[in-house]
Amino acid sequence: MAPEVDPDHALMIEDNFLDTMLVDPKRDRFPCCIVWSPLPVLSWFIPFIGHIGICREDGIILDFAGPNFVSVDNFTFGEPTRYFQCCCIPPYPAENTSEYVENNDESGSNVDTWDAALRKSIQEFQHLSYSIFTCNCHSFVANGLNRLGFQAGGWNVVNLAIFIFLKGRWVNKTSIVKTYLPPLVVLGLGLIFGGGTFLTYLVIFMFVLIGWFLLGTYFFKKLIHV
């Protein structure tokens, strides 16, 4: 239950809260955001696959970067090119609708802050091995969003990847070039030197990779960690 507060005091807190939510790409500060950047080589062939992280209330980026390691304020593959600000954290605790919390929080208490939920995700993933196929950066972010009950929860590696691809905002115009120029160059060179054979193998590669994540997410639900 939310504490009773004076309306004027609450308004002042809300104003201060909005000030802290300002995005500052020059300093890599993205308060309460999901951030994304392309992966070397892999994103050159499939540009909608990349590296993803989630940011604390102060804007510092957290990302699952390797076995038992969550990187803090050092986004693994360079500056983010896309971000989505969730803008869902109230200055006072609110009822949490996350199915994840209902099923996993033994104490039954609500997750009342953004950072508290992310700390729990960090603690969990610091004890997990990294695998691009079964436990990756998308798993970490989806885990945090489920703890928060963001948009009612239910996040996984597939719908998270689709969400940031469709809803993510470009940090700047350079980010667009950084994301799409390498795939265009690779595609052009592949068609010039490989023609239809290159295109066939590219489609097969995409089909196998996407198929794996679809199967692991929706048919063998314990295969890909969230």
matplotlib code that plots the C-alpha trace (Angstrom):
import matplotlib.pyplot as plt

x = [0.0, 1.4, 2.2, 0.1, 1.9, 1.2, 0.1, 2.6, 5.4, 4.3, 4.3, 7.8, 9.0, 7.4, 9.0, 12.4, 11.8, 11.0, 14.3, 16.3, 14.6, 16.4, 18.3, 21.9, 23.5, 26.8, 27.4, 25.7, 23.0, 19.6, 17.4, 15.0, 15.7, 16.2, 19.3, 20.5, 23.6, 24.6, 26.8, 30.1, 29.7, 26.3, 24.4, 26.1, 24.1, 21.0, 20.7, 17.7, 19.8, 22.0, 23.2, 20.7, 21.0, 18.8, 19.6, 19.2, 17.3, 20.5, 20.9, 23.9, 23.7, 23.7, 24.2, 24.9, 28.3, 29.7, 29.6, 28.8, 29.3, 26.9, 28.7, 28.1, 28.5, 30.5, 28.2, 29.9, 29.7, 30.1, 27.6, 23.9, 22.3, 18.7, 16.8, 13.3, 12.5, 10.0, 8.8, 6.8, 8.4, 6.3, 7.9, 6.0, 5.5, 2.6, 0.8, 3.0, 1.1, 4.1, 3.2, 6.9, 6.7, 3.6, 5.2, 8.7, 8.6, 8.3, 7.8, 4.9, 6.2, 5.9, 8.9, 8.7, 11.6, 13.2, 16.7, 15.6, 14.3, 17.5, 19.6, 17.7, 18.3, 22.0, 22.3, 20.6, 22.7, 26.0, 25.6, 24.7, 26.9, 26.5, 25.4, 24.2, 21.7, 20.2, 21.2, 22.1, 21.8, 18.1, 17.5, 18.8, 16.8, 13.6, 14.2, 14.4, 11.3, 9.3, 10.3, 9.1, 5.8, 6.5, 3.5, 2.1, 5.2, 5.5, 8.8, 11.1, 14.1, 11.8, 9.2, 11.9, 13.9, 10.8, 9.9, 13.2, 13.4, 9.9, 9.7, 13.3, 14.3, 17.5, 20.1, 21.1, 21.5, 25.0, 23.4, 21.3, 24.4, 26.3, 23.5, 22.6, 25.7, 27.7, 24.7, 24.2, 27.9, 28.0, 24.8, 26.1, 29.5, 27.7, 25.5, 28.4, 30.7, 28.2, 25.0, 22.1, 24.2, 25.1, 21.4, 20.3, 22.8, 21.9, 18.2, 19.0, 21.2, 18.4, 15.8, 17.8, 18.8, 15.3, 13.8, 16.0, 14.8, 11.2, 11.3, 13.3, 10.9, 7.5, 7.8, 10.6, 10.1, 12.9, 15.5, 16.1, 16.6, 14.5]
y = [0.0, 3.4, 5.8, 8.9, 12.1, 15.8, 16.8, 19.6, 17.4, 14.7, 17.2, 18.4, 14.8, 14.2, 17.3, 16.1, 12.7, 14.0, 15.9, 12.8, 11.0, 13.2, 11.1, 12.3, 10.2, 12.2, 10.7, 7.4, 8.1, 6.6, 6.6, 3.7, 2.8, -0.3, 0.3, -1.6, -1.7, -3.8, -6.8, -7.2, -9.6, -11.1, -7.8, -7.4, -10.3, -10.0, -6.3, -6.7, -8.9, -7.0, -6.5, -5.2, -3.7, -2.0, 1.1, 2.1, 5.1, 7.2, 6.2, 3.8, 0.9, -2.7, -5.6, -9.3, -9.5, -12.9, -15.9, -14.7, -11.1, -8.2, -5.1, -1.8, 1.5, -0.1, -1.2, -4.2, -3.4, 0.4, 3.2, 2.4, 3.2, 2.8, 3.2, 3.0, 4.9, 2.9, 5.9, 3.7, 4.2, 6.2, 8.2, 5.9, 2.2, 1.0, -2.3, -4.6, -6.6, -8.8, -12.5, -13.1, -11.5, -13.3, -16.7, -16.0, -13.6, -15.8, -12.9, -11.7, -8.1, -5.7, -4.6, -0.9, 0.6, 0.1, -0.3, -2.8, -5.1, -4.7, -5.6, -8.9, -9.6, -8.8, -11.1, -13.9, -13.5, -13.2, -16.9, -18.0, -19.0, -17.0, -18.6, -16.7, -19.5, -20.1, -17.4, -14.1, -10.3, -10.4, -13.0, -10.5, -7.6, -9.7, -10.9, -7.4, -6.2, -9.2, -8.4, -4.9, -6.0, -3.7, -3.8, -6.6, -8.8, -11.8, -10.7, -13.2, -12.9, -12.9, -10.3, -8.1, -8.2, -7.3, -4.6, -2.7, -3.1, -1.6, 0.9, 1.9, 5.4, 6.3, 8.0, 10.2, 10.0, 8.5, 5.6, 4.8, 4.7, 2.6, 0.1, -0.3, 0.6, -2.6, -4.9, -3.1, -3.4, -7.1, -7.7, -5.8, -7.6, -11.0, -10.5, -9.3, -12.2, -14.9, -14.0, -16.3, -18.8, -16.1, -15.1, -18.7, -19.4, -16.1, -17.0, -20.5, -18.9, -16.5, -19.2, -21.5, -18.8, -17.3, -20.8, -21.7, -18.8, -19.3, -23.0, -22.3, -19.6, -20.9, -24.7, -25.7, -22.9, -24.0, -24.1, -20.3, -18.6, -15.6]
z = [0.0, -1.0, 1.9, 2.4, 1.5, 1.3, -2.3, -2.6, -1.4, -3.9, -6.7, -5.9, -5.9, -9.3, -10.8, -9.5, -10.8, -14.3, -14.2, -13.5, -16.4, -19.1, -21.6, -22.2, -25.1, -24.9, -21.4, -22.2, -19.6, -20.4, -17.3, -17.1, -20.7, -22.8, -25.0, -28.1, -30.3, -33.3, -32.9, -34.8, -37.8, -36.8, -37.2, -40.6, -41.8, -39.7, -38.8, -36.4, -34.1, -31.7, -28.1, -25.5, -22.1, -19.5, -17.5, -13.9, -12.7, -12.9, -16.5, -16.1, -18.5, -17.3, -19.7, -19.4, -21.1, -20.3, -17.9, -14.4, -15.4, -15.7, -17.0, -15.3, -17.2, -20.0, -22.8, -24.2, -27.9, -27.9, -27.6, -27.9, -31.3, -30.2, -26.9, -25.5, -22.3, -20.3, -18.2, -15.9, -12.5, -10.0, -7.2, -4.7, -4.8, -6.9, -7.3, -9.3, -12.0, -13.0, -13.3, -12.7, -9.3, -8.3, -9.2, -7.9, -5.0, -1.9, 0.4, -1.6, -1.4, -4.3, -6.3, -5.5, -7.4, -10.8, -9.3, -6.7, -9.5, -11.5, -8.5, -8.2, -11.9, -11.5, -8.5, -10.5, -13.7, -11.8, -11.1, -14.7, -17.6, -20.8, -24.1, -27.1, -27.7, -24.2, -21.8, -23.3, -23.0, -24.0, -21.3, -18.7, -19.9, -20.2, -16.7, -15.3, -17.2, -15.9, -12.3, -12.9, -14.5, -17.4, -19.7, -17.6, -18.0, -20.2, -21.8, -23.5, -26.0, -29.0, -28.2, -26.6, -29.8, -31.9, -29.4, -29.5, -33.3, -33.8, -30.8, -30.3, -31.0, -32.8, -30.6, -33.6, -37.4, -37.1, -35.3, -38.4, -40.5, -37.9, -37.9, -41.5, -43.5, -42.7, -43.7, -46.9, -47.8, -46.9, -48.9, -51.9, -51.9, -51.3, -54.3, -56.5, -55.7, -54.6, -56.4, -55.7, -53.7, -51.2, -50.9, -50.4, -47.6, -45.9, -45.9, -44.5, -41.8, -40.8, -40.9, -38.6, -36.1, -35.8, -35.7, -32.8, -30.7, -31.6, -30.7, -27.5, -26.4, -27.3, -27.6, -25.2, -22.6, -20.3, -23.0, -23.1, -19.7, -18.8]

ax = plt.figure().add_subplot(projection="3d")
ax.plot(x, y, z, "-o")
ax.set_aspect("equal")
plt.show()
